[in-house]
Amino acid sequence: MKQAPEHFVPLARWLHWVMAVLLLAMLFIGAGMVTSVSERHQWLIQLHKPLGIALLALALLRVAVRLGTRQPPLPADLPKPQALAAKASHLLLYGLMLALPLIGWAMISAAGDPVTLAPGVQLPPC
């Protein structure tokens, strides 16, 4: 039997940090969108949409990497409630990383607006 790895694979670590930066950027972009009525508002919306789709794609890749690789185990002396909380919080975070971009895409589609990734590149309605 193979020994459990000591670290996450490099791709998983890279995805973690890239997504962390993008999620923080999306938080500030979203806050800026709802507080701005200037011409900056439209620019922020056009930035927010493709970043959200990029985050969705990265989240799907991250799920695939997570399912396809072995992860380091939790510390052996971790109390059972904390281990359960760690596993539940991971499931919740993965669910949110997938659900939030899909909800945004659905909201835009329901409004009849396209999700434009680049000039001439649009996603179909969700």
C-alpha positions as MATLAB code, in Angstrom:
seq = 'MKQAPEHFVPLARWLHWVMAVLLLAMLFIGAGMVTSVSERHQWLIQLHKPLGIALLALALLRVAVRLGTRQPPLPADLPKPQALAAKASHLLLYGLMLALPLIGWAMISAAGDPVTLAPGVQLPPC';
ca = [
       0.000    0.000    0.000;
       1.279    3.453   -0.899;
       2.200    5.843    1.866;
      -0.038    8.910    2.177;
       1.490   12.025    0.621;
       2.880   14.734    2.868;
       1.788   17.583    0.591;
      -0.893   18.350   -1.945;
       0.199   17.984   -5.560;
       1.643   21.184   -7.082;
      -1.357   21.675   -9.397;
      -3.739   21.556   -6.420;
      -1.630   24.129   -4.559;
      -1.466   26.371   -7.636;
      -5.232   26.144   -8.136;
      -5.788   26.939   -4.453;
      -3.789   30.165   -4.544;
      -4.936   31.349   -7.986;
      -8.555   30.823   -6.994;
      -7.990   32.560   -3.644;
      -6.679   35.656   -5.436;
      -9.486   35.585   -8.020;
     -12.177   35.086   -5.367;
     -10.884   38.083   -3.415;
     -10.783   40.115   -6.628;
     -14.376   39.104   -7.375;
     -15.421   40.162   -3.887;
     -14.019   43.655   -4.381;
     -15.275   43.902   -7.968;
     -18.763   42.875   -6.807;
     -18.706   45.423   -4.000;
     -17.570   48.070   -6.469;
     -20.354   47.148   -8.906;
     -23.143   47.649   -6.396;
     -21.760   50.915   -5.030;
     -20.894   52.624   -8.304;
     -23.197   54.506  -10.648;
     -20.378   55.987  -12.704;
     -19.090   54.766  -16.056;
     -16.874   52.446  -14.009;
     -19.967   50.356  -13.199;
     -20.252   48.934  -16.727;
     -16.519   48.220  -16.857;
     -16.745   46.296  -13.567;
     -19.665   44.226  -14.881;
     -17.725   43.363  -18.029;
     -14.794   42.286  -15.828;
     -16.949   40.349  -13.363;
     -18.635   38.060  -15.907;
     -15.566   36.445  -17.523;
     -13.801   36.195  -14.161;
     -16.795   34.321  -12.791;
     -16.714   31.864  -15.701;
     -12.938   31.482  -15.256;
     -13.532   30.667  -11.599;
     -16.162   28.100  -12.576;
     -13.717   26.427  -14.981;
     -10.962   26.461  -12.349;
     -13.349   25.035   -9.752;
     -14.248   22.169  -12.089;
     -10.551   21.526  -12.690;
      -9.933   21.701   -8.952;
     -12.644   19.096   -8.271;
     -11.099   16.834  -10.917;
      -7.625   17.228   -9.384;
      -9.034   16.592   -5.912;
     -10.795   13.409   -7.027;
      -7.843   12.236   -9.125;
      -5.068   12.632   -6.585;
      -4.373   11.575   -3.037;
      -4.388   14.223   -0.324;
      -2.377   14.333    2.871;
      -4.366   12.936    5.779;
      -5.667   15.070    8.590;
      -3.536   14.898   11.755;
      -4.123   11.594   13.545;
      -4.709   13.325   16.878;
      -7.408   15.645   15.505;
     -10.623   15.192   17.524;
     -13.475   13.588   15.567;
     -15.746   16.695   15.682;
     -12.939   18.822   14.225;
     -12.205   16.242   11.533;
     -15.892   16.163   10.638;
     -16.002   19.983   10.579;
     -12.923   20.087    8.322;
     -14.465   17.646    5.852;
     -17.864   19.366    5.936;
     -16.331   22.813    5.408;
     -14.361   21.526    2.416;
     -17.539   20.126    0.870;
     -19.343   23.408    1.530;
     -16.553   25.491   -0.008;
     -16.354   23.287   -3.105;
     -20.139   23.496   -3.432;
     -20.045   27.285   -3.191;
     -17.163   27.565   -5.673;
     -19.361   25.710   -8.173;
     -22.756   27.155   -7.227;
     -21.969   30.883   -7.119;
     -20.750   31.233  -10.732;
     -23.650   29.079  -11.932;
     -26.135   31.244  -10.013;
     -24.589   34.384  -11.512;
     -24.794   32.899  -15.004;
     -28.428   31.935  -14.403;
     -29.276   35.435  -13.110;
     -27.719   37.063  -16.167;
     -29.536   34.620  -18.452;
     -32.849   35.267  -16.687;
     -32.390   38.991  -17.310;
     -31.917   38.258  -21.007;
     -28.338   39.493  -21.039;
     -25.493   37.528  -22.620;
     -22.409   36.377  -20.753;
     -19.675   37.834  -22.936;
     -16.229   36.359  -22.352;
     -14.478   38.335  -25.071;
     -15.580   40.343  -28.094;
     -17.634   37.912  -30.166;
     -17.477   35.101  -27.588;
     -20.724   34.585  -25.686;
     -21.996   31.743  -23.548;
     -25.445   30.323  -24.204;
     -28.181   31.129  -21.714;
     -28.080   28.963  -18.635;
];
